[in-house]
């Protein structure tokens, strides 16, 4: 157990902070200390948020992937969505969508329908059971997000989203390093 606790401390989300970060910067002068402070805080907070989301969804018997799939299908209405549109919306490969749809169909949450414009294709739509499930989960998740962001004004939320967008724009170069 002690080894496991030590290993958790070695995760990137637990980067040095404060004076420890200043000592690291003394070893590596190219280190941008304020950038490293933000980076460490962002990694740690993102990890905690993902853990909390996963735990909340698991209590309802769904994964993030299933939740997102059901949410997109709920917004699509009775006609459903084409699997390619689902893959694009979720940012995954077609094979991943096929597996997700197989699972929610098996559980009675969604069904495959013939595509009205192409008889060789299908659409995916929620069943009434799937609609009840997502309608029982989504409002709680939306309220949880509102509570998480409750300490910020509307303008601060807008500026924060814009700053995160700028950070995301730098991600392709970051991935290359």
TIRO-2110 file (N, C-alpha, C; in Angstrom, 1 decimal):
// TIRO-2110
0.8, -1.2, 0.0, N, 1, A
0.0, 0.0, 0.0, CA, 1, A
0.9, 1.3, 0.0, C, 1, A
2.0, 1.2, 0.8, N, 2, A
2.8, 2.4, 0.8, CA, 2, A
3.4, 2.7, -0.5, C, 2, A
3.8, 1.6, -1.3, N, 3, A
4.4, 1.8, -2.6, CA, 3, A
3.4, 2.5, -3.5, C, 3, A
2.1, 2.1, -3.4, N, 4, A
1.1, 2.6, -4.3, CA, 4, A
0.9, 4.1, -4.0, C, 4, A
1.0, 4.5, -2.7, N, 5, A
0.9, 5.9, -2.4, CA, 5, A
2.1, 6.7, -2.9, C, 5, A
3.3, 6.2, -2.9, N, 6, A
4.4, 6.8, -3.5, CA, 6, A
4.3, 7.0, -5.0, C, 6, A
3.8, 5.9, -5.6, N, 7, A
3.6, 6.0, -7.1, CA, 7, A
2.6, 7.0, -7.5, C, 7, A
1.5, 7.2, -6.7, N, 8, A
0.5, 8.3, -7.0, CA, 8, A
1.1, 9.6, -6.9, C, 8, A
2.1, 9.8, -6.0, N, 9, A
2.8, 11.1, -5.9, CA, 9, A
3.6, 11.4, -7.1, C, 9, A
4.0, 10.4, -7.8, N, 10, A
4.9, 10.6, -9.0, CA, 10, A
4.2, 11.0, -10.3, C, 10, A
2.8, 11.1, -10.2, N, 11, A
2.1, 11.4, -11.4, CA, 11, A
2.3, 12.9, -11.7, C, 11, A
2.2, 13.2, -13.0, N, 12, A
2.4, 14.6, -13.5, CA, 12, A
1.5, 15.6, -12.8, C, 12, A
0.2, 15.1, -12.4, N, 13, A
-0.7, 16.1, -11.7, CA, 13, A
-0.1, 16.5, -10.4, C, 13, A
0.9, 15.8, -9.9, N, 14, A
1.5, 16.2, -8.6, CA, 14, A
2.9, 16.8, -8.8, C, 14, A
3.0, 17.6, -9.8, N, 15, A
4.3, 18.3, -10.1, CA, 15, A
4.6, 19.2, -8.9, C, 15, A
5.9, 19.6, -8.8, N, 16, A
6.3, 20.5, -7.6, CA, 16, A
5.6, 21.8, -7.7, C, 16, A
5.4, 22.4, -6.6, N, 17, A
4.7, 23.7, -6.5, CA, 17, A
5.6, 24.6, -5.6, C, 17, A
5.3, 25.9, -5.7, N, 18, A
5.9, 26.9, -4.8, CA, 18, A
7.5, 26.8, -4.8, C, 18, A
8.0, 26.7, -3.6, N, 19, A
9.5, 26.7, -3.5, CA, 19, A
10.1, 25.5, -4.1, C, 19, A
9.4, 24.4, -4.1, N, 20, A
10.0, 23.2, -4.8, CA, 20, A
10.1, 23.5, -6.3, C, 20, A
9.2, 24.2, -6.9, N, 21, A
9.2, 24.6, -8.3, CA, 21, A
10.3, 25.6, -8.5, C, 21, A
10.6, 26.5, -7.6, N, 22, A
11.7, 27.4, -7.8, CA, 22, A
13.0, 26.7, -7.8, C, 22, A
13.1, 25.7, -6.9, N, 23, A
14.4, 24.9, -6.9, CA, 23, A
14.5, 24.1, -8.2, C, 23, A
13.5, 23.6, -8.8, N, 24, A
13.5, 23.0, -10.1, CA, 24, A
14.0, 23.9, -11.1, C, 24, A
13.5, 25.1, -11.1, N, 25, A
13.8, 26.2, -12.1, CA, 25, A
15.3, 26.6, -11.9, C, 25, A
15.8, 26.5, -10.7, N, 26, A
17.3, 26.7, -10.6, CA, 26, A
18.1, 25.7, -11.3, C, 26, A
17.6, 24.5, -11.4, N, 27, A
18.3, 23.4, -12.1, CA, 27, A
18.1, 23.5, -13.6, C, 27, A
16.9, 24.0, -14.0, N, 28, A
16.6, 24.2, -15.4, CA, 28, A
16.1, 25.6, -15.7, C, 28, A
17.1, 26.5, -16.0, N, 29, A
16.8, 27.9, -16.1, CA, 29, A
15.7, 28.2, -17.2, C, 29, A
15.5, 27.3, -18.1, N, 30, A
14.5, 27.5, -19.2, CA, 30, A
13.1, 27.4, -18.6, C, 30, A
12.9, 26.9, -17.4, N, 31, A
11.6, 26.7, -16.8, CA, 31, A
10.9, 28.0, -16.6, C, 31, A
9.7, 28.1, -17.0, N, 32, A
8.9, 29.3, -16.8, CA, 32, A
8.0, 28.9, -15.6, C, 32, A
8.5, 29.5, -14.4, N, 33, A
7.8, 29.1, -13.1, CA, 33, A
6.3, 29.4, -13.1, C, 33, A
5.9, 30.6, -13.5, N, 34, A
4.4, 30.8, -13.5, CA, 34, A
3.7, 29.8, -14.4, C, 34, A
4.3, 29.5, -15.6, N, 35, A
3.6, 28.6, -16.5, CA, 35, A
3.5, 27.2, -15.8, C, 35, A
4.6, 26.8, -15.2, N, 36, A
4.6, 25.5, -14.5, CA, 36, A
3.6, 25.4, -13.3, C, 36, A
3.4, 26.5, -12.6, N, 37, A
2.4, 26.6, -11.6, CA, 37, A
1.0, 26.3, -12.2, C, 37, A
0.7, 27.1, -13.2, N, 38, A
-0.6, 26.9, -13.9, CA, 38, A
-0.7, 25.5, -14.4, C, 38, A
0.3, 25.0, -15.1, N, 39, A
0.3, 23.6, -15.7, CA, 39, A
0.0, 22.6, -14.6, C, 39, A
0.7, 22.7, -13.5, N, 40, A
0.5, 21.7, -12.4, CA, 40, A
-0.9, 21.8, -11.8, C, 40, A
-1.3, 23.0, -11.6, N, 41, A
-2.7, 23.2, -11.1, CA, 41, A
-3.7, 22.7, -12.0, C, 41, A
-3.6, 22.9, -13.3, N, 42, A
-4.5, 22.5, -14.3, CA, 42, A
-4.6, 20.9, -14.4, C, 42, A
-3.4, 20.3, -14.4, N, 43, A
-3.4, 18.8, -14.4, CA, 43, A
-4.0, 18.2, -13.2, C, 43, A
-3.7, 18.8, -12.0, N, 44, A
-4.3, 18.2, -10.8, CA, 44, A
-5.8, 18.4, -10.8, C, 44, A
-6.2, 19.6, -11.1, N, 45, A
-7.7, 19.8, -11.1, CA, 45, A
-8.4, 19.0, -12.1, C, 45, A
-7.9, 18.9, -13.3, N, 46, A
-8.5, 18.1, -14.4, CA, 46, A
-8.6, 16.7, -13.9, C, 46, A
-7.6, 16.2, -13.3, N, 47, A
-7.6, 14.8, -12.8, CA, 47, A
-8.7, 14.6, -11.8, C, 47, A
-8.8, 15.5, -10.8, N, 48, A
-9.8, 15.4, -9.8, CA, 48, A
-11.2, 15.5, -10.4, C, 48, A
-11.4, 16.4, -11.4, N, 49, A
-12.7, 16.6, -12.0, CA, 49, A
-13.1, 15.3, -12.7, C, 49, A
-12.2, 14.7, -13.5, N, 50, A
-12.5, 13.5, -14.2, CA, 50, A
-12.8, 12.3, -13.3, C, 50, A
-12.1, 12.3, -12.2, N, 51, A
-12.4, 11.2, -11.2, CA, 51, A
-13.7, 11.4, -10.6, C, 51, A
-14.1, 12.7, -10.3, N, 52, A
-15.5, 12.9, -9.7, CA, 52, A
-16.6, 12.6, -10.7, C, 52, A
-16.4, 13.0, -12.0, N, 53, A
-17.4, 12.7, -13.0, CA, 53, A
-17.5, 11.2, -13.2, C, 53, A
-16.4, 10.5, -13.3, N, 54, A
-16.5, 9.1, -13.5, CA, 54, A
-17.2, 8.4, -12.3, C, 54, A
-16.9, 8.8, -11.1, N, 55, A
-17.6, 8.2, -9.9, CA, 55, A
-19.1, 8.5, -9.9, C, 55, A
-19.5, 9.8, -10.2, N, 56, A
-20.9, 10.1, -10.3, CA, 56, A
-21.6, 9.3, -11.3, C, 56, A
-21.0, 9.2, -12.5, N, 57, A
-21.7, 8.4, -13.6, CA, 57, A
-21.7, 6.9, -13.2, C, 57, A
-20.7, 6.4, -12.6, N, 58, A
-20.6, 5.0, -12.3, CA, 58, A
-21.8, 4.7, -11.3, C, 58, A
-22.1, 5.6, -10.4, N, 59, A
-23.2, 5.4, -9.4, CA, 59, A
-24.5, 5.2, -10.2, C, 59, A
-24.6, 5.8, -11.4, N, 60, A
-25.8, 5.7, -12.2, CA, 60, A
-25.7, 4.6, -13.2, C, 60, A
-24.5, 3.8, -13.2, N, 61, A
-24.4, 2.7, -14.0, CA, 61, A
-23.9, 3.0, -15.5, C, 61, A
-23.4, 4.2, -15.7, N, 62, A
-22.9, 4.5, -17.0, CA, 62, A
-21.5, 5.0, -17.0, C, 62, A
-20.8, 4.9, -18.2, N, 63, A
-19.5, 5.5, -18.3, CA, 63, A
-19.6, 6.9, -19.0, C, 63, A
-18.5, 7.6, -19.0, N, 64, A
-18.5, 8.9, -19.8, CA, 64, A
-18.9, 8.7, -21.2, C, 64, A
-18.4, 7.7, -21.8, N, 65, A
-18.7, 7.4, -23.3, CA, 65, A
-20.2, 7.2, -23.5, C, 65, A
-20.7, 6.3, -22.6, N, 66, A
-22.2, 6.1, -22.8, CA, 66, A
-23.0, 7.3, -22.5, C, 66, A
-22.6, 8.0, -21.5, N, 67, A
-23.3, 9.3, -21.1, CA, 67, A
-23.3, 10.2, -22.3, C, 67, A
-22.2, 10.4, -22.9, N, 68, A
-22.1, 11.4, -24.0, CA, 68, A
-22.9, 10.8, -25.2, C, 68, A
-22.8, 9.5, -25.5, N, 69, A
-23.6, 9.0, -26.6, CA, 69, A
-25.1, 9.2, -26.4, C, 69, A
-25.5, 8.8, -25.2, N, 70, A
-27.0, 9.0, -24.9, CA, 70, A
-27.4, 10.5, -24.9, C, 70, A
-26.5, 11.3, -24.5, N, 71, A
-26.9, 12.8, -24.6, CA, 71, A
-27.0, 13.3, -26.0, C, 71, A
-26.1, 12.8, -26.9, N, 72, A
-26.2, 13.2, -28.3, CA, 72, A
-27.5, 12.6, -28.9, C, 72, A
-27.8, 11.4, -28.6, N, 73, A
-29.0, 10.8, -29.1, CA, 73, A
-30.2, 11.5, -28.6, C, 73, A
-30.2, 11.9, -27.3, N, 74, A
-31.4, 12.6, -26.8, CA, 74, A
-31.6, 13.9, -27.5, C, 74, A
-30.5, 14.6, -27.8, N, 75, A
-30.7, 15.9, -28.5, CA, 75, A
-31.2, 15.7, -29.9, C, 75, A
-30.8, 14.5, -30.5, N, 76, A
-31.2, 14.3, -31.9, CA, 76, A
-32.7, 14.0, -32.1, C, 76, A
-33.3, 13.5, -31.0, N, 77, A
-34.8, 13.3, -31.1, CA, 77, A
-35.1, 11.9, -31.7, C, 77, A
-36.3, 11.7, -32.1, N, 78, A
-36.8, 10.4, -32.5, CA, 78, A
-36.1, 9.8, -33.7, C, 78, A
-35.7, 10.7, -34.6, N, 79, A
-35.0, 10.2, -35.8, CA, 79, A
-33.7, 9.7, -35.6, C, 79, A
-33.0, 10.0, -34.5, N, 80, A
-31.7, 9.5, -34.2, CA, 80, A
-30.6, 10.2, -35.0, C, 80, A
-29.5, 9.5, -35.0, N, 81, A
-28.3, 10.0, -35.7, CA, 81, A
-27.6, 8.9, -36.4, C, 81, A
-26.9, 9.2, -37.5, N, 82, A
-26.1, 8.3, -38.2, CA, 82, A
-24.9, 8.0, -37.4, C, 82, A
-24.4, 6.7, -37.4, N, 83, A
-23.2, 6.4, -36.7, CA, 83, A
-22.0, 7.3, -37.0, C, 83, A
-21.8, 7.7, -38.3, N, 84, A
-20.7, 8.5, -38.6, CA, 84, A
-20.8, 9.9, -38.0, C, 84, A
-22.1, 10.4, -37.8, N, 85, A
-22.3, 11.7, -37.1, CA, 85, A
-22.0, 11.5, -35.7, C, 85, A
-22.4, 10.4, -35.1, N, 86, A
-22.0, 10.1, -33.7, CA, 86, A
-20.5, 10.1, -33.5, C, 86, A
-19.8, 9.4, -34.4, N, 87, A
-18.4, 9.2, -34.2, CA, 87, A
-17.7, 10.6, -34.3, C, 87, A
-18.2, 11.4, -35.2, N, 88, A
-17.6, 12.8, -35.3, CA, 88, A
-17.9, 13.6, -34.1, C, 88, A
-19.2, 13.6, -33.6, N, 89, A
-19.6, 14.4, -32.4, CA, 89, A
-18.8, 13.9, -31.2, C, 89, A
-18.5, 12.6, -31.1, N, 90, A
-17.8, 12.2, -29.9, CA, 90, A
-16.3, 12.1, -30.1, C, 90, A
-15.8, 12.4, -31.3, N, 91, A
-14.4, 12.4, -31.6, CA, 91, A
-13.7, 11.0, -31.5, C, 91, A
-14.5, 10.0, -32.0, N, 92, A
-13.9, 8.6, -31.9, CA, 92, A
-14.1, 8.0, -33.3, C, 92, A
-13.5, 6.8, -33.5, N, 93, A
-13.5, 6.1, -34.7, CA, 93, A
-14.9, 5.4, -34.8, C, 93, A
-15.2, 5.1, -36.1, N, 94, A
-16.5, 4.4, -36.4, CA, 94, A
-16.6, 3.0, -35.6, C, 94, A
-15.4, 2.3, -35.5, N, 95, A
-15.5, 1.0, -34.8, CA, 95, A
-15.8, 1.2, -33.3, C, 95, A
-15.4, 2.3, -32.7, N, 96, A
-15.7, 2.6, -31.3, CA, 96, A
-17.2, 2.9, -31.2, C, 96, A
-17.8, 3.6, -32.1, N, 97, A
-19.2, 3.9, -32.1, CA, 97, A
-20.0, 2.6, -32.2, C, 97, A
-19.5, 1.7, -33.1, N, 98, A
-20.2, 0.4, -33.3, CA, 98, A
-20.2, -0.3, -32.0, C, 98, A
-19.1, -0.4, -31.3, N, 99, A
-19.1, -1.1, -30.0, CA, 99, A
-20.0, -0.4, -28.9, C, 99, A
-20.0, 0.9, -28.9, N, 100, A
-20.9, 1.6, -28.0, CA, 100, A
-22.3, 1.4, -28.3, C, 100, A
-22.7, 1.5, -29.6, N, 101, A
-24.1, 1.2, -30.0, CA, 101, A
-24.5, -0.2, -29.7, C, 101, A
-23.6, -1.1, -29.9, N, 102, A
-23.9, -2.5, -29.6, CA, 102, A
-24.3, -2.7, -28.1, C, 102, A
-23.5, -2.0, -27.3, N, 103, A
-23.7, -2.1, -25.8, CA, 103, A
-25.0, -1.5, -25.4, C, 103, A
-25.3, -0.3, -25.9, N, 104, A
-26.5, 0.4, -25.4, CA, 104, A
-27.8, -0.3, -26.1, C, 104, A
-27.6, -0.9, -27.2, N, 105, A
-28.7, -1.6, -27.8, CA, 105, A
-29.0, -2.9, -27.0, C, 105, A
-27.9, -3.6, -26.7, N, 106, A
-28.1, -4.8, -25.9, CA, 106, A
-28.8, -4.5, -24.5, C, 106, A
-28.5, -3.3, -24.0, N, 107, A
-29.1, -2.9, -22.7, CA, 107, A
-30.5, -2.3, -22.9, C, 107, A
-31.0, -2.2, -24.1, N, 108, A
-32.3, -1.7, -24.3, CA, 108, A
-32.4, -0.2, -24.3, C, 108, A
-31.2, 0.5, -24.4, N, 109, A
-31.2, 2.0, -24.3, CA, 109, A
-31.3, 2.7, -25.6, C, 109, A
-31.0, 2.0, -26.7, N, 110, A
-31.0, 2.6, -28.0, CA, 110, A
-31.4, 1.4, -29.0, C, 110, A
-31.7, 1.9, -30.2, N, 111, A
-32.0, 0.9, -31.3, CA, 111, A
-31.6, 1.4, -32.6, C, 111, A
-31.3, 0.5, -33.5, N, 112, A
-30.9, 0.8, -34.8, CA, 112, A
-32.2, 0.9, -35.7, C, 112, A
-32.3, 1.9, -36.5, N, 113, A
-33.4, 2.1, -37.4, CA, 113, A
-32.9, 2.2, -38.8, C, 113, A
-33.8, 1.9, -39.8, N, 114, A
-33.3, 2.1, -41.2, CA, 114, A
-33.2, 3.6, -41.4, C, 114, A
-32.2, 3.9, -42.3, N, 115, A
-32.0, 5.3, -42.6, CA, 115, A
-33.0, 5.7, -43.7, C, 115, A
-33.8, 6.8, -43.5, N, 116, A
-34.8, 7.1, -44.5, CA, 116, A
-34.3, 7.5, -45.9, C, 116, A
-33.0, 8.0, -45.9, N, 117, A
-32.5, 8.5, -47.2, CA, 117, A
-31.5, 7.5, -47.8, C, 117, A
-31.2, 6.4, -47.1, N, 118, A
-30.2, 5.5, -47.7, CA, 118, A
-30.5, 4.1, -47.1, C, 118, A
-31.1, 3.2, -47.9, N, 119, A
-31.6, 1.9, -47.3, CA, 119, A
-30.4, 1.0, -46.9, C, 119, A
-29.2, 1.4, -47.4, N, 120, A
-28.0, 0.6, -47.0, CA, 120, A
-27.5, 1.0, -45.6, C, 120, A
-28.0, 2.1, -45.1, N, 121, A
-27.5, 2.6, -43.9, CA, 121, A
-28.5, 2.5, -42.7, C, 121, A
-28.0, 2.9, -41.5, N, 122, A
-28.9, 2.9, -40.4, CA, 122, A
-28.8, 4.2, -39.6, C, 122, A
-29.7, 4.4, -38.7, N, 123, A
-29.7, 5.5, -37.8, CA, 123, A
-29.7, 4.8, -36.4, C, 123, A
-29.3, 5.6, -35.4, N, 124, A
-29.4, 5.1, -34.0, CA, 124, A
-30.2, 6.1, -33.2, C, 124, A
-31.2, 5.6, -32.5, N, 125, A
-32.1, 6.4, -31.7, CA, 125, A
-32.3, 5.8, -30.3, C, 125, A
-32.6, 6.7, -29.4, N, 126, A
-32.9, 6.2, -28.0, CA, 126, A
-34.2, 5.4, -28.0, C, 126, A
-34.3, 4.5, -27.1, N, 127, A
-35.6, 3.8, -26.8, CA, 127, A
-36.2, 4.7, -25.6, C, 127, A
-37.4, 4.4, -25.3, N, 128, A
-38.0, 5.1, -24.1, CA, 128, A
-37.2, 4.9, -22.9, C, 128, A
-36.6, 3.7, -22.7, N, 129, A
-35.8, 3.4, -21.5, CA, 129, A
-34.5, 4.2, -21.5, C, 129, A
-33.9, 4.4, -22.7, N, 130, A
-32.7, 5.2, -22.8, CA, 130, A
-33.0, 6.7, -22.6, C, 130, A
-34.2, 7.1, -23.0, N, 131, A
-34.6, 8.5, -22.8, CA, 131, A
-34.8, 8.7, -21.3, C, 131, A
-35.5, 7.8, -20.6, N, 132, A
-35.7, 7.9, -19.2, CA, 132, A
-34.4, 8.0, -18.4, C, 132, A
-33.4, 7.1, -18.9, N, 133, A
-32.1, 7.1, -18.2, CA, 133, A
-31.4, 8.4, -18.3, C, 133, A
-31.2, 8.9, -19.6, N, 134, A
-30.5, 10.1, -19.8, CA, 134, A
-31.2, 11.3, -19.1, C, 134, A
-32.5, 11.3, -19.1, N, 135, A
-33.3, 12.4, -18.5, CA, 135, A
-33.2, 12.3, -17.0, C, 135, A
-32.8, 11.2, -16.4, N, 136, A
-32.6, 11.1, -15.0, CA, 136, A
-31.2, 11.4, -14.6, C, 136, A
-30.3, 11.4, -15.5, N, 137, A
-28.9, 11.7, -15.2, CA, 137, A
-28.5, 13.1, -15.6, C, 137, A
-28.8, 13.6, -16.8, N, 138, A
-28.3, 14.9, -17.3, CA, 138, A
-28.6, 16.1, -16.4, C, 138, A
-29.8, 16.2, -15.9, N, 139, A
-30.1, 17.4, -15.0, CA, 139, A
-29.2, 17.5, -13.8, C, 139, A
-28.9, 16.3, -13.2, N, 140, A
-28.0, 16.3, -12.0, CA, 140, A
-26.6, 16.7, -12.5, C, 140, A
-26.1, 16.2, -13.6, N, 141, A
-24.8, 16.6, -14.1, CA, 141, A
-24.7, 18.1, -14.4, C, 141, A
-25.7, 18.6, -15.1, N, 142, A
-25.7, 20.0, -15.4, CA, 142, A
-25.7, 20.9, -14.1, C, 142, A
-26.5, 20.5, -13.1, N, 143, A
-26.4, 21.2, -11.9, CA, 143, A
-25.1, 21.1, -11.2, C, 143, A
-24.4, 20.0, -11.3, N, 144, A
-23.1, 19.8, -10.7, CA, 144, A
-22.1, 20.7, -11.4, C, 144, A
-22.2, 20.9, -12.7, N, 145, A
-21.3, 21.8, -13.4, CA, 145, A
-21.5, 23.2, -12.9, C, 145, A
-22.8, 23.6, -12.8, N, 146, A
-23.1, 24.9, -12.3, CA, 146, A
-22.6, 25.2, -10.9, C, 146, A
-22.7, 24.2, -10.1, N, 147, A
-22.1, 24.3, -8.7, CA, 147, A
-20.6, 24.5, -8.8, C, 147, A
-20.0, 23.7, -9.6, N, 148, A
-18.5, 23.8, -9.7, CA, 148, A
-18.1, 25.1, -10.2, C, 148, A
-18.8, 25.8, -11.1, N, 149, A
-18.5, 27.1, -11.6, CA, 149, A
-19.1, 28.2, -10.9, C, 149, A
-19.8, 27.9, -9.8, N, 150, A
-20.6, 29.0, -9.1, CA, 150, A
-19.8, 30.1, -8.6, C, 150, A
-18.5, 30.0, -8.3, N, 151, A
-17.7, 31.1, -7.8, CA, 151, A
-17.3, 32.1, -8.8, C, 151, A
-17.7, 31.9, -10.1, N, 152, A
-17.3, 32.8, -11.2, CA, 152, A
-18.5, 33.5, -11.7, C, 152, A
-18.2, 34.8, -12.1, N, 153, A
-19.3, 35.6, -12.7, CA, 153, A
-19.4, 35.1, -14.2, C, 153, A
-20.5, 35.5, -14.8, N, 154, A
-20.7, 35.1, -16.2, CA, 154, A
-19.5, 35.6, -17.1, C, 154, A
-19.1, 36.8, -16.9, N, 155, A
-18.0, 37.3, -17.6, CA, 155, A
-16.7, 36.5, -17.4, C, 155, A
-16.4, 36.1, -16.1, N, 156, A
-15.3, 35.3, -15.8, CA, 156, A
-15.3, 34.0, -16.5, C, 156, A
-16.5, 33.4, -16.5, N, 157, A
-16.6, 32.1, -17.2, CA, 157, A
-16.3, 32.2, -18.7, C, 157, A
-16.8, 33.3, -19.3, N, 158, A
-16.5, 33.6, -20.7, CA, 158, A
-15.0, 33.7, -21.0, C, 158, A
-14.4, 34.5, -20.1, N, 159, A
-13.0, 34.8, -20.3, CA, 159, A
-12.2, 33.5, -20.0, C, 159, A
-12.6, 32.7, -19.0, N, 160, A
-11.9, 31.5, -18.7, CA, 160, A
-12.0, 30.5, -19.9, C, 160, A
-13.2, 30.4, -20.5, N, 161, A
-13.4, 29.5, -21.6, CA, 161, A
-12.5, 30.0, -22.8, C, 161, A
-12.4, 31.3, -23.0, N, 162, A
-11.5, 31.8, -24.0, CA, 162, A
-10.1, 31.5, -23.8, C, 162, A
-9.6, 31.7, -22.5, N, 163, A
-8.3, 31.3, -22.2, CA, 163, A
-8.0, 29.9, -22.4, C, 163, A
-8.9, 29.0, -22.0, N, 164, A
-8.7, 27.6, -22.3, CA, 164, A
-8.7, 27.3, -23.8, C, 164, A
-9.4, 28.0, -24.5, N, 165, A
-9.4, 27.9, -26.0, CA, 165, A
-8.0, 28.2, -26.5, C, 165, A
-7.4, 29.3, -26.0, N, 166, A
-6.1, 29.7, -26.4, CA, 166, A
-5.1, 28.6, -26.0, C, 166, A
-5.2, 28.1, -24.8, N, 167, A
-4.4, 27.0, -24.4, CA, 167, A
-4.5, 25.8, -25.3, C, 167, A
-5.7, 25.5, -25.7, N, 168, A
-5.9, 24.4, -26.6, CA, 168, A
-5.3, 24.6, -28.0, C, 168, A
-5.2, 25.8, -28.4, N, 169, A
-4.6, 26.2, -29.7, CA, 169, A
-3.1, 25.8, -29.7, C, 169, A
-2.5, 25.8, -28.5, N, 170, A
-1.1, 25.5, -28.4, CA, 170, A
-0.8, 24.0, -28.2, C, 170, A
-1.9, 23.3, -28.1, N, 171, A
-1.7, 21.8, -27.9, CA, 171, A
-1.0, 21.1, -29.0, C, 171, A
-1.3, 21.3, -30.3, N, 172, A
-0.6, 20.6, -31.3, CA, 172, A
0.9, 20.7, -31.2, C, 172, A
1.5, 21.9, -30.9, N, 173, A
2.9, 22.0, -30.7, CA, 173, A
3.4, 21.3, -29.5, C, 173, A
2.6, 21.3, -28.4, N, 174, A
2.9, 20.7, -27.2, CA, 174, A
3.0, 19.2, -27.4, C, 174, A
2.1, 18.6, -28.2, N, 175, A
2.1, 17.2, -28.4, CA, 175, A
3.4, 16.7, -29.2, C, 175, A
4.0, 17.6, -29.9, N, 176, A
5.2, 17.3, -30.7, CA, 176, A
6.4, 17.2, -29.8, C, 176, A
6.4, 17.7, -28.6, N, 177, A
7.6, 17.8, -27.8, CA, 177, A
7.7, 16.6, -26.9, C, 177, A
END
